[in-house]
Amino acid sequence: MRILISNDDGFQAPGVVALYEALKDIAQVEVVAPEHNNSAKSNALTLHSPLYVHRAANGFRYVNGTPADCVHIALTGLLDYRPDLVVSGINNGANMGDDTIYSGTVGAAMEGYLFGIPSIAFSQVQRDWLHLDAAASKARQMVLQMVEKNLLGGSPWLLNVNIPNLPSDQLGRVKLCRLGRRHAAEPVITQQSPRGETMYWIGAAGAAKDDADGTDFHATAQGHIAITPLKVDLTDHDNLGYWAQTAALLSSGMGAA
């Protein structure tokens, strides 16, 4: 088995090191990760400046780009083989609900999925790396179970996994969840620069808005490991009928104009 690992916290982050250590003896593992923290870069690709790949002392390769850049480069020329699995993380903080739209961790895994490779994004719920060893152990167990159940090599899939920061013996079971929702983000933060210009900082993420039973927010709050299958199709299938009527009206109106 061959596994490609990436992340969005950077190649020196404890999470990616722990993930590598957990998987290195069950597969051929290659790490291609960003040089610096690239949180909230989603699926962004760098198209207007060159990208460079360097190898660190520990053997990891790092790129002066986004998480999606790392996986894209790896799968389109850097590696001389096609991985069986792409794994991203372990992220320093949750990627639940609306977070998945912004997440570089999910973006890296999604890039693997777009290339037809089964992919998993792993995140810890809290931003303190507490009990990272337990999260890495659970990630290892999950990958081994995927192999045992012959879930690699067929149709690609994309899983988003959030693990509470708890010791192994206190972690609950794996629960299949839907994404919750957050309230709108906190207001933007403004400051004055030394040159008297106004600086803007994106505000903190909003609190959970939909954390009902069945959501990733609810599961992790109860100490369980939340696993959510994701898809890329953003089409509003439920309302295609409504929009068909609207599109017909728009079309006739534009034709008359």
Secondary structure, 3 states (H helix, E strand, C coil): CEEEEECCCCCCCHHHHHHHHHHCCCCEEEEEEECCCCCCCCCCCCCCCCCCEEECCCCCEEECCCHHHHHHHHHHHHCCCCCCEEEEEEEECCCCCCHHHHCHHHHHHHHHHHCCCCEEEEEECCCCCCCHHHHHHHHHHHHHHHHHCCCCCCCCCEEEEEECCCCHHHCCCEEECECCEECCCCCCEEEECCCCCEEEECCCCCCEEECCCCEHHHHHHCCCEEEEEECCCCCCHHHHHHHHHHHHHHHHHHHHC
